[in-house]
Amino acid sequence: MEIRNCKPADLAAVSEIENASFDEPYPLDLFVRLLKNFPQGFRVAVIENRIAGYCIVSPLKWQRVFVIASLATRPDFRNRGVGSNLLGDGIRIAREVSVLNPFKKLVLQVAVQNTAAQSLYKKFGFEFCGTIKNYYGRDRDGVQMELEL
């Protein structure tokens, strides 16, 4: 598995993974903006010359935190360590950038029902910070988790 910076040519595959992974996927134009705004935080995992997953870490400068904007693995590459490797890589990038900038935390939101993802985040030291009512729509709450950098 290779983890590298995302390239514009990778965005179609990233969008496919997003669409296969989430009920309300981000549109392609958002990925274009995220790649342009903080390219070093937009990473992809490549296996067998295919994009197997991606992780997007983005700074929220006014809050002095990084956010994991999205993390997903292609369905046929799940349970092969892709998400764990991408998450570890994203944490590394946030920590490296925070050495030079006053960023304190890496935050994320995940669906209450997505216990598998919550378990993964806990393994990496993320802590539960609260529930966000209707974060994913009516009666679809989210969980906020944070990692001190």
ZAVOVO-312071 format. One record per residue (C-alpha): x, y, z; residue number from 1. Coordinates in Angstrom, 3 decimals, padded with zeros to 6 digits. Example, Ala and Ser with C-alpha at 12.3 -4.5 7.8 and 13.67 -1.06 7.14 Angstrom:
       xx       yy       zz   i
  012.300 -004.500  007.800   1
  013.670 -001.060  007.140   2
//
This chain:
       xx       yy       zz   i
  000.000  000.000  000.000   1
  001.246  003.442 -000.927   2
 -000.137  006.588  000.706   3
  000.493  009.752 -001.281   4
 -000.889  013.202 -001.969   5
 -004.090  013.239 -003.975   6
 -003.838  014.494 -007.556   7
 -006.650  016.132 -009.539   8
 -006.804  012.990 -011.702   9
 -007.637  010.957 -008.548  10
 -010.783  012.933 -007.716  11
 -013.147  010.817 -009.826  12
 -012.082  007.715 -007.875  13
 -012.336  009.613 -004.571  14
 -015.858  010.698 -005.514  15
 -016.799  007.076 -006.337  16
 -015.584  005.945 -002.915  17
 -017.471  008.787 -001.228  18
 -020.675  007.859 -003.073  19
 -020.308  004.190 -002.108  20
 -019.597  005.037  001.533  21
 -022.075  007.723  002.600  22
 -025.831  008.300  002.366  23
 -025.299  011.988  001.661  24
 -021.936  012.165 -000.116  25
 -019.929  015.315 -000.635  26
 -020.125  016.675 -004.191  27
 -017.096  016.551 -006.470  28
 -016.681  020.344 -006.400  29
 -016.102  020.210 -002.633  30
 -013.235  017.752 -003.159  31
 -011.783  020.106 -005.762  32
 -011.865  022.980 -003.232  33
 -010.414  020.868 -000.407  34
 -007.551  019.726 -002.638  35
 -006.828  023.304 -003.712  36
 -007.038  024.784 -000.201  37
 -004.795  022.294  001.655  38
 -003.252  019.798 -000.769  39
 -000.866  018.257  001.764  40
 -003.853  017.167  003.874  41
 -005.647  015.349  001.039  42
 -004.151  011.856  000.893  43
 -005.024  008.675 -000.971  44
 -004.095  005.044 -000.438  45
 -003.138  003.135 -003.574  46
 -003.259 -000.659 -003.822  47
 -002.785 -002.557 -007.065  48
 -002.750  000.754 -008.981  49
 -006.232  001.624 -007.690  50
 -007.317  004.309 -005.255  51
 -008.351  002.196 -002.255  52
 -009.290  005.037  000.088  53
 -008.694  008.630  001.068  54
 -008.388  010.874  004.097  55
 -008.820  014.631  004.091  56
 -007.370  016.667  006.951  57
 -008.220  020.354  006.715  58
 -007.282  023.288  008.959  59
 -009.944  025.471  010.535  60
 -007.629  028.388  011.241  61
 -010.158  030.540  013.102  62
 -010.720  027.684  015.589  63
 -007.075  026.580  015.594  64
 -008.004  022.967  014.966  65
 -007.711  020.469  012.169  66
 -010.757  018.527  011.065  67
 -010.954  015.198  009.350  68
 -013.310  016.311  006.606  69
 -013.742  012.790  005.248  70
 -012.183  009.342  005.520  71
 -013.400  006.390  003.473  72
 -012.263  003.118  001.931  73
 -013.445  001.518 -001.293  74
 -015.853 -001.303 -000.284  75
 -013.757 -004.052 -001.878  76
 -010.666 -002.906  000.057  77
 -012.255 -002.692  003.512  78
 -010.859 -004.667  006.454  79
 -007.367 -004.552  004.950  80
 -005.934 -001.740  007.093  81
 -006.549  001.034  004.566  82
 -008.565  003.230  006.958  83
 -006.096  002.705  009.816  84
 -003.121  003.602  007.631  85
 -004.851  006.688  006.258  86
 -005.941  007.828  009.720  87
 -002.425  007.414  011.092  88
 -001.067  009.367  008.136  89
 -003.614  012.154  008.666  90
 -002.702  012.425  012.348  91
  000.992  012.604  011.412  92
  000.340  015.451  008.962  93
 -001.735  017.401  011.505  94
  001.012  017.019  014.115  95
  003.747  018.075  011.691  96
  001.870  021.205  010.628  97
  000.871  022.034  014.222  98
  004.556  022.288  015.205  99
  004.750  025.501  013.178 100
  001.184  026.697  013.837 101
 -000.900  027.041  016.991 102
 -003.248  024.121  016.222 103
 -004.305  022.218  019.318 104
 -006.666  019.454  018.223 105
 -007.771  017.171  015.440 106
 -011.566  016.880  015.449 107
 -014.088  014.806  013.546 108
 -017.762  014.028  013.400 109
 -019.119  010.539  012.855 110
 -022.618  009.089  012.777 111
 -023.838  007.732  016.117 112
 -024.629  004.433  014.388 113
 -021.132  004.086  012.892 114
 -019.641  002.202  015.816 115
 -016.932  000.597  013.673 116
 -015.503  004.018  012.785 117
 -015.824  005.208  016.391 118
 -013.872  002.152  017.518 119
 -011.111  002.900  015.004 120
 -010.872  006.510  016.165 121
 -010.676  005.430  019.824 122
 -007.752  003.111  018.986 123
 -005.883  006.187  017.760 124
 -006.626  008.158  020.945 125
 -009.678  010.175  019.901 126
 -012.043  010.914  022.773 127
 -015.803  011.349  022.720 128
 -016.735  015.020  023.236 129
 -020.474  015.050  022.735 130
 -023.440  014.314  020.549 131
 -024.602  016.694  017.830 132
 -028.358  016.438  017.376 133
 -029.537  016.038  013.773 134
 -025.982  016.509  012.430 135
 -026.658  014.187  009.499 136
 -030.287  015.236  009.076 137
 -033.517  014.747  010.966 138
 -033.113  012.141  013.734 139
 -029.577  011.309  012.525 140
 -027.231  012.427  015.263 141
 -023.480  012.739  015.053 142
 -020.719  012.223  017.585 143
 -017.883  014.719  017.962 144
 -014.495  013.189  018.754 145
 -011.198  014.976  019.372 146
 -007.509  014.165  019.574 147
 -005.065  016.485  021.333 148
 -002.095  017.281  019.092 149
//
